[in-house]
Amino acid sequence: MNYKGSKELCLALKKNIYKLNNHQRMQILLSVISEIPDSLSLIGQMGLIDPDRVRVLLTKGATGYTICQALLNMVEVKAPDSDELSLKVYGYVKPITPVELNNFIDLAVGRIQQQELEGYDLEEHHQEYELSLDEIETSMGL
């Protein structure tokens, strides 16, 4: 995906023009973030992963892409009748409210615009990843 497509998809998620539930919106957002060259920094800014855990994963060969892909499986709907999500990782549960989800989308749009202006090329960013998702999930303690 290119920057324009990523930004448009995020804006569509913000407005929820596709009438998706918050779980679907978060999963799409994580997929978009995984494609951004500075995805680890953005994940950290969103508070989704403890910075110490990120350092450990990086020493094992993880990338922002593989961490985002692993996070996709860790986001759950808090309760059947709730709009709130929860991220279950490292033995703790982080609630994600609809307002926080919209803030995450805003952060992603801002980062996409910044990297586009700085001239990062998304196509050059794609690379082979050393760890499979199973290895990442195992190292995350799932």
Secondary structure, 3 states (H helix, E strand, C coil): CCHHHHHHHHHHHHHCCCCCCHHHHHHHHHHHHHCCCCHHHHHHHHCCCCHHHHHHHHHCCCCHHHHHHHHHCCEEECCCCCCCEEEEECCEEEEECHHHHHHHHHHHHHHHHHHHHHCCCHHHHCCCCCCCHHHHHHHCCC
